[in-house]
Amino acid sequence: MPRKAFVKDLNDAIEKSSSFKSITNLSAGDDDGEFKFVFDDASHSEISVLVPELSDYPESHIYLIFASDSASPAIAEALKGYSNASYPGQRIHELLMQLPKYLVEQTRTGESLADAIEINDSDMDDEVEDVFDDQSPEEDSDDDEVMNEDWLEQDDYAAISFQSMDGARDQGSDAMMQQARADLLAAKEAGFKVGVLGRGGHRALNGSCYVVLSIRIGNLNELSDEVLTAWALPDKNEYLQLLLYFPSGYKTLEALQSAGNAHARQQLLKIATRIGTSYKPVSIEDAQLAFSATESDRQKYAKKTKVTSSTRQTFISGSLDELLNDRLLTLVEYRLRFGFNWTGASDYYRRNTGLTGTSTQYVYEASYQVQQVEAARANLKHANLEEDELAMGKTTPSLPLIAMQFMLRHFVGCTKFCLVCFEPLKTDHLEAMKPYVCERGLCLYQMLALGLGPSLEHEILKQPFVVDLLISFAYTAVKKHMLPKSMFATGLALNVPHPGAKFSGWDGSPVHDYRHGNAAPVNKVITSAPAQTPRDVKIDTHKSELLFSSGGGNLCCLRRGDWIVVNIKHGTGEESAHYRVMETSLFPSVQLSAPVFTHLSTMSKNAPTLWRDAKFGTGWLDCTFHKYEYNFDDLQTDGDKFHIITLLLDLMPSVMEMKKHIEQTSTLSGWDRLSPAGLGVLRWVVASCRSSIISVDNPSLPLEGDAAAVLPSTNEPRVPGLDGWVQFRFASGNPDKEARFLAAIKQEIPSHETYKTLFAWHGSDLGNWHSILRLGLHYEKTTNGRAYGNGIYHAKDFATSSGYSARGGTAWPSSALLISTAVALSEIVNRSEMFVSSNPYYVVQHTDWVQTRYLFVQPAPGSRLSLVSDDASTTSSSVVLPQDAVKTPRNPQGKPLVLPITAVPKSRRPNNGKYAKAMDVDDDFETCSIATLDEDHVVLQERLEPEPVIPATPSKRKLLDENVMPFQPAELKHLPLTTPPAYASSMTTRRLQKDFMSSLAVQEEHVTAGTLSDLGWYVSPDQFGETGNLYQWICELHSFSLDLPLAKEMVKAKVNSVVMELRFHNTYPMSPPFVRVIRPRFLPFANGGGGHVTLGGSLCMDMLTNSGWSAVSTIEAVLMQIRMAISSTEPRPARLDPAYERTKADYSTGEAVEAFKRACRTHGWEVPKELNEMVADR
């Protein structure tokens, strides 16, 4: 009972707050899980403490600690360096004893947290300990035994924690550091970016730290563009990050394996997966947020610190993180003990834990044996997913590398494993682009209940017509009894009305018999199980109020949030309506929501009023009601299940209504227009779709009155010649199916052939599409006969395929699409002579030879959609995909089908037209890999023994290091200096003056010590003398290593430094400066250059855009990262433009701005809104 433990601990601490030194005014905070106090320093600093995840208290929780705006700067700065994560699971009184001591020590001497703790551990406040240890049994026992167990577990964990602290100190030896560094270097050599977040410089791994391994999304070559889009990974410049959190210092694999049981090991290592714009989070606090379970935690943190997280979850982070934390170390143990590969270890785990549901006796299989791989690694551009660190035969394998390889194995292959139990899925002919769960009902329930699948609300907001499409196909499949039994929404614990209940439409018309899929209206009881006894009550339809009789035995059987179906008696029969129970406190009167009807969505929003006025007068009416309390899984016949699912879909509001509600409340839960059972079915419909479907066009839809739904443009060309059809990009298949399709092309089609594929149509009954979207196109089931052999049937003429789809079927009443026909367009390997048949149909026997590309649906005549017309530009020859004229399919008008070049993945598009790679836009793509920061180079490469101290040489400005370029500050001529801008503000001017003086102070320290070359940048102290413009800085980057081609060429050309310009707006530091190179000119990337400098001299770095800028960044840090980026040799080293030595031409401001905007467009970065104003003088 975590929350109960937190409240008890806080109340105890408040009651005995006088026992804590330097703490006053201890009280509960404004948010759940928060408390605050005043630290007794000179400023009486107010400090707030938040437990972001109360469910972790008191075992593995962390604290987020903030200083108020009125706190002293020293306290605020000290709290930035504090991380209770070194000692997770602290009780509140333990934190309140430790934190003041740390603050005193830190503000007095600047000692580290570890030092402060080590100094004071021996003289802990005994009187405080006594206060909390001297509780009476009554005080300590609380209300139940669970609390005692929680305290006992915490005591056990405390012992582990302190042992781990001692172990961390022991492991602070050179040998441990060498092994840790070897582990990280092994990961780096394998092709991954490596970062460390901790305190203590090169000994950061000694204390609480985060080790981060990452790989750029664009380097996951196994994933096609379609897969990346389906997985919400559109930006290939982003990084997939694996965060390894060591609360008590870095632990080698050997140390973790000897730490005891699985629970003890999990306290020493926690793992999370994230997506980020850089190769690691920007700070320790940012990394902590990665381990917060909910989005609300991150929002609380951002609200208090004004800093947002630089990372986000992957689409399967919940499932993947659970796998890594719960099983990784155990699976590694099995591998090391038995010599298994990952498959064998996973199977052994499942058998031992009973997850397979079979006998626990294990049978060894030869396929489980590890295959030895070559130990030598090439200098990989991207990670090789086939490599296996545990198969290298190393005596000390690298734990981070093992974890990264295991994570990538499941990330890239996520569609092959159950999202919950992680057992390999029985694929057979199943092809999926999105992950799902196995056939166990519990796994489906956990995926939807725990949010391990896609976000329903996100899908509705971003792609409402796709959600409409999915519901419509499901509805037709259920109505026509074409939903396979394996696809029933079982295991979701749905409470539904009993199938024996009678339901009618809003106008009194009885609904159809859903069990048999016919159109004959019936109004009879369907029984496959004992029906509920209807309860006789009265209802006032105008007040939506239910009245129970006052007789005894009629205790209230309803609770707030329950759903009921009410059958109201009147002169001509009965009417039914569905209600949500709103209030029961005034029983025997029960307040209900507005009524919900099966056909409400087909009427105006005044339907409830019309229904009441048309049928009933005022006053109380006799009625009966049934509760939604029958478990869907207990329905005994398929007919009953079809009946209930159809009913729930019939009651569902339109997708546009849902979208509007989400925009107002952010969630569908608790809405009185959608029952929990209906919401469960809706989540199942959306989450179970394993294909990737993206709207090509968004038609407008009239809502109430004359208003139309405003939906974003997709910016994607339509397939011309299909007016009246709504178009979707459609791709099914495993992530590697595209690779198999490409492999089939390469194997079957000679490279010199121009047309390697052909396109053809596929039509199917509307009742089949629900299954097709989940299973892909296959020929396991015969629907229309196989007169021309076994295979997937395709037609050259649109009319032929559409005829197989337009065979009737009731559309979902709430649908905006009102689908009457659906046809897919497939791309097929162009070997028609090898098909089972090629005339009159293409009958393709190899599923790997077929990739679906489009889905076209035609709304019924009653649809209110305003359809998008063909864009004339679509037919432009510059964007048309070339096709074999002989095999080009025919459109609905019987003419050759014209396809936009976007019909095929980007990697296969011809290099012409506006969709081809434009060198002036994409030249900067590969140069934008984030350079490794100095702090990580220090951890990986710096010697353990202290560097010899070089005596300071006062005012010595010349560089001493002979392996770097010589640098001497000199007067810079012909600079584009500007006067103070009109937008200058006094507040920003003071901030810039402060930042400039801070930069000068750092610079002067290096000048005095004779180490200016280590700093690498220089700003002239008197540069504002001529203009007085603090909003324009001129800076020089210098002392580049002579090992770099750039440095050698600059020396040869007698170039002293790289001269930079920084321009600031009055929104600084909330918005980034605009940074560009003035001189010299760099070799463009298209000609072999690099260094993150664009064609126009601006910097291709997301940290200088609104997307990646952090308001807490210092100018010194910005200059350091820019210098690191220019010095980076990945993917290519920077080079000097050969013409510069002759022309001496500077970059202009205008060309820098245009190149910067191009780079931002290319990578999806947000251009600072103030950019044009900053460079208005260009």
LUMKOL-735866 format. One record per residue (C-alpha): x, y, z. Coordinates in steps of 0.25 Angstrom, whole numbers, plus 5000, padded with zeros to 4 digits. Layout:
REM LUMKOL-735866
XYZ;...
//
This chain:
REM LUMKOL-735866
500050005000;501050104995;500250234996;499850195010;501250175014;501650315008;500550385016;500850315029;502350345028;502050495024;501050505036;502150445045;503150545040;502250665041;501950625056;503350615060;503950725050;504650785062;505650675062;506150715048;507250815049;507150935040;505750905035;504450975039;503050985033;503050845028;501650825022;500950745011;501050804997;500050844986;500150724978;499950574982;501350514986;501950654990;502350725002;503150855005;503950915016;504851035019;506351015020;506951105031;507951185023;508151335022;507051345012;506051245018;506051165005;504751085002;504950944997;503950854990;504150704989;503250624980;503150464979;502750454964;502350314965;501650284979;501450134974;502950114976;502950164991;503650125000;504550034992;505050084979;504450224978;505250354975;505150494979;505050614970;505550734979;505350884975;505751014981;504651124980;504951254973;505251324986;506351224990;507751264991;508551244978;509551154986;508451064991;507851064977;509151024971;509450924982;508150854979;508550834964;509750754969;508850664978;508350534974;507650444984;507650344973;508950294979;508150244990;506850204985;505750164994;506050265005;504850285015;504450425017;505150445030;506450385025;506450495014;506150605023;507350565032;508250555020;507850665011;508150785021;509550725024;509850725009;509350865007;510250915019;511450845014;511250884999;511051025002;512151035011;513250955004;512750914991;512950764995;512250664987;511050584992;511850454994;512850535002;511750595011;511150465013;512450395016;512850505026;511550505034;511050365033;511850335046;511250445054;509850435050;508850505059;508550395069;507450475075;506750485061;506950335059;506350305073;505150385071;504750305058;505250165064;504550185078;503150175073;502150085081;501649965074;500250035073;500850145065;501750055056;500749945053;499750035045;498449965041;498949835034;500049745033;500449795019;501049915025;501949835034;502349755021;502649885014;503549925026;504249795026;504549795012;505049935013;505949895024;506549775016;506749875004;507449975013;508449875016;508649845002;508749984999;509850015009;510649895005;510549944990;511050084995;512250015001;512449934989;512350054980;513450114988;514349984988;514049984973;514650124971;515950054969;516750074957;516449934953;514949954954;515050084946;515950014935;514849904934;513750004933;514450084922;514749954915;513249914915;512850054909;513950054899;513549914894;512149974892;512750094884;513550004876;512349924872;511750044866;510950114877;511050254882;511350244897;511050354908;511150364923;510350454932;510950464946;511750554955;513250544958;513850564944;514650444939;514150364952;512750394949;512550244948;512950234963;511650294968;510150294964;510250304949;509450274936;510150204924;509550234911;509750154898;509050204886;508950184871;508350274860;506950234855;507550254841;508550144844;507550044847;507649994832;506749874835;505549964836;504850024824;504250164823;502850104824;503250034837;503850164843;502550234840;501750124846;502550134858;502550284860;503950294856;503950394845;505250464848;506450384844;507350484851;506850444865;507450344874;506950214880;507550224894;507750114904;507950174918;508650084929;508450144943;509450104953;508950164967;510150124975;511250134964;511550054951;511449904953;512149804943;511449684939;512249604948;511849694960;510349684957;510349534955;510949514969;510049614975;509049514980;507649484975;506849554964;506249664973;507549704979;508149714965;506949804960;507349904971;508749914965;508349944951;507050004945;506850014930;506050104921;505850124906;505650264900;505650344887;506450474887;506950574878;508450554883;509150424887;508850444902;507950534911;508450674913;508550654929;508450564940;507050624943;506650594929;507150454930;506350434943;505050474936;505350354927;505050264939;503750334942;502550254939;501550354934;501450474925;500850554937;502250534945;502950604933;501950714933;502050734948;503550744946;503550834934;502550924942;503450934954;504850944947;504351014934;505150904927;504550804918;505050664915;505950644903;505450504901;504150424899;503750284900;503750194888;502450134884;502750004892;503650064903;502650004914;502749864909;504249874905;504649934919;503949824926;504649724918;506049784921;505849804936;505149674939;505849574930;507149624924;508149584935;507449454938;507549424923;508949454923;509249364935;508549254927;509449274915;510649274923;510249154931;509749064920;510349124907;509049164901;508749264891;507649364893;506649274888;507049164897;507149244909;505749314907;505149174905;505749124917;505249244925;503849224920;503849074924;504449094938;503449204941;502249134935;501949234925;501849134914;500749064921;501448924918;502248834927;503448904934;504348784930;505348844920;505848784907;507148834901;507048864887;508348874878;507849004872;507949074885;509449054885;510249184883;510949194870;512349254871;512549384863;513749444859;514349534870;514949644861;513949754858;514049844846;513849994847;512349994846;511550114841;510350044848;510149944858;510149794853;508949734859;509549594857;510749614866;510649554880;511549604891;511349474899;511749384888;513149454887;513749364897;514249484905;514549464920;513949594923;512849634914;512349774913;510949784921;510549914913;510849844900;510049724904;508849804908;508849884895;508949764886;507849694894;506949824893;507149844878;506849694876;505449714882;505249864877;505549824862;504849694864;503649744873;502649684863;503149544866;502949544881;501749564890;501749704896;501349644910;501949514912;503049524901;502849384896;503049374881;501749384873;501249274865;501349344851;500949244841;500449334830;500349444839;501049574834;500949694843;501649834843;501249874857;501449784870;500349714877;500149604887;499949454887;498649374888;498649374903;497449464908;498249514920;499349574910;498249644902;497649704915;498949744920;499349814907;498149894907;497949914922;499449954924;499550044912;500649954905;499949964891;499750094883;499050214889;497650214885;497450364888;498750394880;498250314868;496850384868;497550524869;498550504858;497750404848;496250414851;495950354837;496850234839;496150204853;494750224845;495250124835;495650024845;494350024853;493550014840;494349894835;494149824849;492649864849;492449804835;493249674839;492349654852;491049684845;491349584834;491949484844;493249484836;494049514849;494949394852;494749334865;496249354868;495949504867;494849524877;495149624888;495349524899;496149544911;495749694913;494849674925;493749744918;492449764926;491349764916;489849754916;489249614916;489049564902;487649534907;487249684908;486349744898;486849864890;486149964881;486550084873;486250224877;485050234869;484450104875;484950014863;485449884868;486949854864;487349744855;487649604860;489149624861;489449474862;489049434848;489449554840;488149574833;487249694831;485949644837;485649724849;485349644861;485149674876;485349544883;486149494895;487449434891;487849334902;489149254903;489249274918;488349314930;487849444928;487849554939;486549584946;486049714941;485849814952;484449894952;484650034955;484150174950;484850274941;484650424938;485250434924;485250584924;486050594937;486850464934;486550414948;486250274952;485350244964;485350114972;484150074981;484250104996;483949965000;484949885008;486049795001;486249894990;487549944994;488350024984;489049924974;489650034966;490950114967;491450244961;492050204947;491150084945;490450064932;489050014930;488049994919;486650034922;485449984915;484250084917;482850034916;481850124908;480450104901;481050044889;482149954894;483549984900;484650074897;486150044901;487250144904;488650134911;489050224922;490250244931;489950254946;490350394950;489950404965;489350304976;489550384988;488050424988;487550274987;486450234985;486650344974;487750314964;488250424955;488650374941;489350434929;488750474916;488150354909;489050284898;488350214886;488750114876;488450204865;488750344871;489950374862;489050374850;488150484856;488350624860;488850654874;487450684878;487050534877;486950514892;485950634893;485150584881;485150444886;484550484899;483550584893;483050484883;482850364892;482650414906;481950524914;482450574927;482550504940;482950364944;482850244935;482950094938;484250024933;485249914936;486749924935;487949824933;489249864938;490549844929;491049734938;491149614930;492649574926;492749564911;493649444912;492549364919;491649374906;491449234902;491149254887;491749324875;490449384872;490349454886;491749514884;491449564870;490149624876;490849694888;492049744880;491049804869;490249864880;491449934886;491949984873;490450034869;490450114882;491850174879;491950324876;492550364863;494050384862;493950534860;493150544873;494250464880;495350554874;494550674879;494450614893;495950584894;496350724890;495450774902;495850664913;497050584907;496450454910;495150364906;495150304920;493950344928;493150404917;491650384918;491550364903;492450234903;492350124913;493550054918;493149934910;493050014897;494350074900;495049944902;494449894889;494950024882;496350004888;496349864883;495949904869;497050004868;498149934875;497949794868;498249864854;499649824851;499749894838;500150034835;499050124830;499250264827;498250364821;498750414808;497650524808;496750574819;495350604813;494550714821;493350674829;492150764833;491850754847;490650824855;490150944846;491050984834;492350964842;493350864836;494450784843;495850844841;496850744838;498350764835;498750734821;499650614818;500450684808;500550554800;500050544785;498850464782;498750354772;497950424760;496750374753;496050324766;495150444769;494050404779;495050304786;495750334799;497150294799;498050234809;499550184809;499450044813;500649944817;500549814824;501549714827;502649694837;503749804838;504649714830;503549684819;504049804811;505449744812;504949614807;504149684796;505449754792;506249624792;505249554783;505449674773;506949664774;506849514772;505849504761;506049624753;507349654746;507949794749;507849844735;506349834734;505649964735;504349914741;504649824753;503149824758;501749844754;500449884760;499149824761;497849834768;497249744779;495749744783;495149664795;493849664802;493649774812;493549674823;494949614820;495749744822;495749744837;496549614836;497349664824;497849784832;498349684843;498749564835;499249624822;498849574808;498949424807;498249304802;497949214814;496449234812;495649214799;494549314798;494249334783;494849204777;496149174771;495849144757;497249194753;498049124764;498549154778;499149294781;498749434784;497849484772;498049624766;497449694754;497949784744;496649864743;496049934754;494649904751;494949754753;495449764767;494449864772;493349764767;493849664778;493749774789;492449834786;491549714790;490749784801;490949804816;490349894826;491250014829;491550064843;490450164846;491350264852;492450264841;492850384833;493350294822;492150204821;492950104813;492250034802;493449974794;494949954797;496049924788;497549914790;498749944780;499949844781;501349854776;501749714771;503149664766;503049674751;503249524748;501849504742;502249384734;502649314747;501249334754;500249224755;499449304745;499549434738;498349444730;497249484732;497749504747;499049504753;499149394763;500349404771;500849284779;501949354787;501449454798;502849514799;502649564784;501449654788;501449784796;500149864798;500350014795;499050074795;497550054800;496450124793;495050134800;493750184793;492750254803;491250214801;490350314795;489850364808;491250404813;491350554817;492850554813;493350664804;494450584796;495750634791;495850654776;497150614769;498250714769;498650744755;500150754759;500050604762;500050574748;501350654745;502450564739;503450614749;502650534760;502150414753;502650274755;503150204742;502350074739;502349964729;501350014718;500949874715;500649844730;500149974735;498749954742;497550024738;496850124747;495250134748;495150204735;495950094728;497150184726;498550154730;498750174744;499750294748;500450274761;501250384768;502650354772;502250344786;501650204783;502950134786;503850154798;504850264798;506050174796;505550134782;505050264776;505750304764;506650424766;505850524758;504750624760;504450704773;504450574781;505850534777;507050564786;507350714785;508750734788;508550874793;507550824803;508150694807;509650724806;509550744821;508850614825;510050524829;510850644835;509750654846;510250534855;510450594869;511850604873;512250534885;512450634897;513750654904;513150604917;512950464911;514350474904;514850494918;514150374924;514550284913;516050334910;516650414921;517750344930;517350304944;518550364951;518550514953;519150604942;520350674946;520150814950;520750924940;521151044947;520251164943;520951264934;520351404936;519751464923;520351364914;519451364902;520251284892;519951134891;520951034897;520450904891;521250874878;520150774873;519150884871;519051004862;519751124867;518851234871;519051384874;517851474877;517951584866;517051694861;516051644852;515751734840;514551754831;513551694840;512051714838;511751794851;510351844854;509751944863;508851904875;507551854869;506251924871;505651804879;506751814890;506151804904;506851844917;506651714923;507251634912;508351734911;508751714926;508651564923;509651574911;510551664919;510551564930;510851444920;511951524913;512651554926;512551404930;513151364917;514251464919;514551414933;514651264928;515551314917;516451394926;516651274935;517251194923;518051314918;518651334932;518951184933;519551184918;518451074914;517651154904;517851044894;517050954904;515951054904;515851054888;515151184887;515351334889;514551464890;515151594889;514951674902;514751804895;513951764883;512751844887;513551974887;513152014873;511751984873;511251954887;510451844882;510351734892;509351654883;510551624873;511751544878;512951514869;513651394874;514951314869;515051164869;516551124869;517551024873;517050904865;517850784866;518850764854;518350624852;517150684846;517150714831;516450854834;517650894843;518650854833;517950934822;517751054831;519251064834;519551044820;518651164816;519151244828;517751244834;517851274849;516451234854;515051204850;514251334852;512851324857;511751414858;510651394869;509351484869;508351494880;506951534881;506251594893;505551454896;506951404899;507151314907;505851244904;506151244889;507551204883;508551304877;508751294862;510151244860;510951244847;512351244841;512851374835;514151324830;514851234825;513951164815;513851014817;513750904806;512250874804;511850734808;511450694794;512950714790;513450634801;513450724813;512850714827;512850774841;511450814842;511550944834;510550964824;510651004810;510451154814;511251154827;510251124837;510251014847;509450884845;509250854860;507850834866;508350904879;508351034871;506851014867;505551024876;505550874875;506850854883;507150984890;507150984905;507051104913;508051064923;509151054913;510351144915;511051214904;512351144908;511651004906;511051054893;512451094888;513050964893;511950874885;512150954873;513650934873;513450784876;512450784864;513450844854;514550754859;513750634858;514250534847;512850464846;512350444836;513450524829;514450624834;514350774831;515150824820;515550964815;515051014802;516251004793;515751134786;515751214799;517251234799;517151304786;515851384788;515751404803;514251424801;513451424814;512051354816;510951454815;509851464826;508751434815;509351304810;509551254824;508151284828;507551214815;508451094818;508051084832;506551084828;506850974818;507550894829;506350914838;505350874828;506150744824;506250694838;504850744843;505450844853;504750974858;505351094852;505351204863;504251304860;505151424863;506151384852;505751484842;505751594852;507151554857;507751564843;506851674837;508151754833;508651644824;
//
